[in-house]
Amino acid sequence: MNEFLTYVGSLLSAGWLSLLDYLAAHVLLCLVPAFVIAGFMDTMIPKEAVTRFLGPGAKKWISYPASALGGFILAVCSCTILPLFAGIWKRGAGLGPAITFLFVGPAINILAITYTGAAIGMDIALARVALSIIFGIVIGLLMAWFFRHEESQRLSDLQADGAFDGTVEVKKSVWILFALLAAVLIVGTLQISPLTHTLLKFDLGALVPAWLAKGLGFLGLNLQGAVLILLLVVIGIACWKGFEKIDAGLNRWSYLALGLIAFTILFAALKEETGSFSLFLTGRSLAMLVLLGLVWRFARVYLGAEEITEWIWETWKFVKQIFPLLIVGVFIAGMARVIVPENWVQAVAGRNTLVANFFGVVFGVLMYFPTLVEVPIAKMFLDLGMARGPLLAYLLSDPELSLQSVMVLNKVMGRQKTAAYVGLVALFCTLAGYFFGILLTVIK
C-alpha cells in the first residue's frame, strides 16, 4: 500500500512540476498574444475577408498555400496555434485550409528548425521543413474530402449569409492593429541579438529571504517564474470580475485586468540569470513596451468602445474554452513521462521498423514538450539509442498530437474530425520516419 501511494505521489508530483514549469516559462509571451489575436480576428475581421481566400469555396491553389504561408509566418507552438485555428475556422475558413494552418504553424517554427539542425543534424531539420509543408497541405485536402458533404452544406450556408460578398473590405486600422499584435507574438519568442541584448541588470538577491529561495529551489522554479505564476492567478481573478459581464462596459476590474496582462507580458520579457536572482532588461523588454503602447494607442483612437468590449469578450471566451484543457493536458503529459521507462526507448525504437516509428509518434503524444524543448529531448532519445527514422517521426508528431491539443481539437471540431486528423497525422508521421530511415540506409 505504501509503495502504491508513493508511486501515485510521484505521478502527481511530476504532473504538478510539469504544470509549474509550463506556466512559468512557456505560456505568457506566446499563448497570451495568441488568445488576443484569436479574439481580435473573430471580432474585427469580417467573415467575408476570411472566406475570400480560405473559405470552402476558395480556389485550392490559393487557399492551401495561403494557409501554409500563414502558419509559417507565425511559426508558433502547438498550444498557441489552437486558439488561432479556432478563430479562423469560426470566421469561415474551409476545413482543409484551416487544418493546413493548424499543422504547419507549430511544425516549422524557425527557431526549432534551426536548433534541430545544430543539435541533431541538417538531414532531420530539412526533412521536418519539407515534410511539414507537404503533410499540412495533403492532410488538409484529405480532411476536406472526408467531410466534403458537411463542407458543401457549410458553403451553402455561408453563401446564403452573403459571406462571399467581394465588396467587403477590412479597415486599414484593423490590419495595422493585426500587424502590431502579430509583432508582439513574434518579438516575444524571437531569439536574435537586438532582442536578447542586455541593457540593464537588477540584482534582487538581497531582497529574497532564505526560506523563499529554498522553496523555489524545491519546486524547480526561479524567482521570475514564481512571480509569473502568481500574476496569472491574480489575472484570472481580475478577468473573471472584469470580463465576465463586459457587455455592460469596462469597469475598474476590467482596467486592472488589462493593466496586469500588459505588466505580466513585460515582466516575462525580462531575462533571469540561471542560478541567481538577477533580472536583466533586454532589447525584447523595450520592444514589447513600445508595441504594447502602440496597440493600446491604436485601439483607443481607431476602435469604438463597443468594438473593444466585443474584442475582450471574444478573447475571454477563447481563454475559458481552451486554457483549462491545456492545463489538464500538460498535467497528464507530466505524469506520462514517469510512466514511460527510459530503457524502452532503445528496446522499442532502436531500429527503423514501422512499429518503431509508430512508437516514435506515441512518444510525441505522451511526452509533449514546449517548442525548442523537444529538440534536447530528441537528442536524449538519440543518445539512448533511438534510430533516426523514429526520431523524425517523434519530431514531426510532437508539435501536432500532444494530449492537450487532441483534447482542445475535440472540443472545437468534434470527435469525428479530431479522430480523422489524429489518425492521418499518426499515419503520415509513421510512414515518413520509416521511409526516411530507409533512405538514410541507402545513402550510407
N, C-alpha and C positions, 0 to 999 in steps of 0.2 A: 504494500500500500504506500509506504514511504517513497519507494522508488518511482511509483506511478505519479505521485504528487510532485516529486522532484522533476520528473520529465515534463509534466504539464506546466510546471513553473518555468522551466527553461524555454518551452514553446511560447508561453505568454510573454516572457521577458524578451525573447528575440523579436516577437511582433511589436512589442512596445518600443524597444530600442530602434527598430526599423522605422516606426512611425515618427519618433522624435527626430531621427536623422533626416527623414523626408521633410518634415515641417520646418526644420532649422536651416536646411541647406538647399532645398530644391524648389519650393513652391513659389516664393514671392516674386522673383524677378522675371519669371516666365508665365506662371499659371495665372496670377492676378491680372496682368495685362491681357492675357488671352480671354479671360472671362469678360473683361471690359470691352474688348474688341468684338466678341460674340454678341454682347448686348447692344453695342453700337450698330453693328451690321443689321441686327434684327429690327432695330428701330429706325435708323436713318437711311439705309439703302433700300430703295423700293424693290419689291419682288421682281418687277419687270426688268430692272437692271441686272439682276442675277440670272433670270431665265433667258435673257437675250444671248448669253454666252455659255451658261452652264445648265440651262433648263433641259427637260426631257425632249424638247423639240429642237434644240440647237444642233447644228451640224457636228458630227463626231470629230471631224478633223480640226474643229475649233475648240469644242468643249473639253476634250480629253487633254490635249496639250496645254490648254489654259489652266486646267486643274492641276496638272503636274507642275507647271511653272509656278502656280500659286503656292503649292506645297513646298517647292524647292526654295522659293524666295523667303518664306517664313522659317522653314527648316527648324521646327520646334520638336519637343519631345512628345511621347505618346499621350501623356495625360493632358498636355497643353493643346494638342490638336483636337481633342474631343469636343470642348465647347465650340471651337471654330467650325468643326464638321457639323455639329448640331445646328449652329447658326446658319450656315449656307444652305443646308438641306431644308431647314424650316422655311427659308426665304424663297424656295422654289427651285434650287439646283436639282438636276436629274440625279437619280440614284447612282448611275455609273460614274459620272464626273465627280460626285461627292465622295464616292469610295476611292477614286484615284487620288483625290486630295488627301483623304484620310490616310492612305497607305504611304504616299510619297513624303508627306510632311516630316514625320519622325524618322523615316528611313534614310534620308540623305542629308541629315544635319551636317553642315560643312565642317564643324568642329569635330564631330565624331568620326567623320571620314578621314580627316587629316590625322587625327590621333590614331585611328586604326592603322593607317599606312606606316606611321612612325613606330608603333609598338608591336604590330603583328606582321605587317608586310603589305606592299602595294598591291599584290595579287588579290588579297582579301578586300582591300579598300576599293579598288576599281570594280571588282565583282559586285560589291554592295551597291555602288552607284548605278551601274548599268542594269543590274537585275531589279533593283527597286523601282526604277522608272518603267521598265518593261512590265514587271509584275503589276505595278499600280494600274497601268492602263488596261492590261489584259483582264485582271480581276474585276476592274470596273465594268468593262464590256460584258463579261460573263454575268455579273450581278444584274446588270441592266437587262440582259437577255432572259435570265432565270425568272425575273419578276416583271417581264415586259407587259403583262396584262394589267398589273397594278400601275405601272408607269404610264401605260396608254390611258387608263382612266384618269390618272393624275394630270396628264397633259390636257385631256378634255376639260377637266375642272379649271385648270389654270387659264386655258383659252376662254372659257366661259366667263371667268372673272376679269378678262382683259389683261392678263398677266404678261402678254407678249406685245403690248402696245409699244410700238417703236418710238413713239413721241415722248415717252417718259425720260426725263433727264435727271441726273444726280447733281445736286448743287456743288459748285466748286469748293465751298466751305466744308462740305461733308468729306470730299476727297482729301482736303488739306488735313482735317482732323484725323481721318483714317490713316494718312501717312505719318502723322505725329504719333499716333498710338502704335502703329507698326514699328516706328523708330524706338519707342520705349521698350517694346518687346525685344527688338534686335540688340539695342545697346545694353540691355540688362544681361545678355548672355554672351555677347561677342568678346572674344579674348584677343585683342590687338593692343599694341603698345600704347597708343594715346589714352585708351580707356583704363588700362591696368597700371599706368604710371603713377607712382606715389607722389602726392603733393604735400601732405602734412601728416604727422604722426601724433596720436593721442595715447599716452601711456596711462592705463586705468588700473594697473596692478595694485597701487596703494589704496585704491577705493574698494577693492574686493576682499571681504573678510575670508579668513582661512576656511571656515565651515562651508562657505558658498563655493570656494574653489574646489574643496574636496567633494562636495555634492555634484558639481558639474563634471568632475573627472569620473565619478562613479557612473553617471548617466551617459558618458561619452559625448558631452556637449561642450562647446566653447561658450564664452560669455555672450557673444553676438547671437548664436543660435538660441540660447535660453531666452534672451530678450525678445527675439523674433517670435518665439512660440507664445510668450506672454502677451505680446502685442496682438497676435492672431486671436487669442481668447477674448481680449478686450474689444477688438474689432468686431468679432462675432456678436457680442452683446450690443454694441453700438449700432451695427447694421440691422439687427432684429428690431431694435427700438426705433430706428430712423427710417428704415426702408420698407418694413412690412406694410405700412399704410401710407406709402409715398404718394398715392393718388390725392391725398389731402394737402399735399405740398411739402416742401422742405421744412424741417424743424431743427431744433438745436442738436438733437441726436444725429440727424442726417449730416449736418455740417461737421459734427465731431467725427462721425464715421469716415467721411471723405478726407478730413484732415489726417486722421490716424492712418488711413490707407496710403496717402501720399508720404507721410513720415516714415511708415514701415518700409516702403519701397526705397526711399532714400537711405534709411539705415541699413537695409540689406545690401545696398550698393557699396557700402564701406567694406574694406578688406581687413580681416583679422589675422595677425601673425600666429602661426601654429605654435602651441605650447606656451603662449603668453596671453596677456590681457591688453595687448596694444591694438588699437584700431587705426586704420590708415585712410585718409581722404584721398581718393584717386580721381583720375580723369572721368571715370564712369560716374562717380558721385555728382560732379559738376554737370556732366551731360544730362543725367537724369533730372537734376534740378531745373535745368533750362527747358527740357522737353515737357516736364510736368507743368511748369509755369505757362508754357505756350498752349498746352492742352486746355488748361483752366481758362486762359485769356480768350482763346478762340471760341470755347464753348459758351462763355458768358456773353461774348459780342455777337456771335452768329447764330446761336440756338435760343429758342424761346424757352420759357420756364416749363411749359408742358412737354417739350421735346426732351429736356434734360431729365425731368422726373420719369418719363417713359423709358429713357435710356437706362436710368438707375434701376427701375423696376425689372426690366428685361434681364439686366446683368444679375440682379439678385435672384431671379428665377432660375437662371442657369447655375448659379452657385448652389442653391438649395437642391437642385436636381442632381448635380454631378459630384460636388465636393464630398458629400458623405460616402458615396460609393468608392471614391478614390481612397478615402481614409481606411475603409474596411478592406479594400484590395491590398493596400500597402501592408496593413497589419497581417493579413493572411499570407502574403508573399514572404514577410519576415519570418513567420513560423515555418514556412515550407523549406527555407534554407537549412533549418536544423534537421528536418526530416530526411533530406537527401544526403546520404553519406558521401564523403569525398572520393572514397575508393570506387564508387560506382562510375565515376567519370571515365576512368581508363577501361574498366570492365565492359561498360556498355557502349561507349563512344570512341574507343581506341582504334577502331578500324572503319574504313569507308564502306559501310553497308547501308541498305535502306533503313534497317532497324536503327542503326547508329545515328543516322541523320534525323530520323523521326524523334529519337530521344534528344537530339540537339534542339529540336523545336520545342519539346516538352520542357527542357531546361529554360528556354526563353520565356515560356509561360509562367512556370513556377518561380523562377529565380529572377524576376524583373528587377532591373536596376535603372536608376535615372540616367539620362543621356550623359555620355562620356564615362560614366561609372561602368557600363557594360564592357568597355574596352579592357581595362585592367582585369576584370573578371574573366573575360575571354582569354586573356594572356595567362591567367591562372589555370584555366581549363587546358590550354595548350601545354603548359609546363607539367600538368598532371597526366598528360598523355592523350588528350583528345586529338583526333585526326582533323586535318584542315577542312575536310568536307563537312562533317558535323559542326565544326566551329563556325563555318559560314552559315549553315542552317540556323544555328543559335543566334548569330548576329543579325540575320535577316528577320527572324521571328520575334526577337526580344522587344524591339520598339513597337510591334504590331499587336501582339497577343498576350499582353500582361493580364493578370486576373482582373485588375480594376478596369482595364479597357473593355474586356468582354462584358463585365457587369454593366458598365455605362452604356455600351452599344446595345445591349439587350433592352435597356430602358428606353433608348432613343429609337431604335429600329424595330424592335420586336424579336421574338425568338427565332422565327424562320430566317429572316435576313441575317441575323447575327450568326446562326448556325452555319449558313451557307458561306458567309465571309470567313469565319474561323476555319471551316473545312478547306476552302480554297487556299487560304494563306498557308495552312499547315502542309497541304499537298505540294504547293509550288516551292515552299522553302525546303521541304524534304528532298524533292527531286533536284532542286538547284544545288544543294550541298553534295548530293550523290554524284551528279554528273561533273561537278567542279572537281571533286576528288579524283574521278576517273581521268579528267583532263590533266590534272597535275601529274598523275602516274604516267600518262602517255608522254608528256613533255620531258619528264625525267628520264 
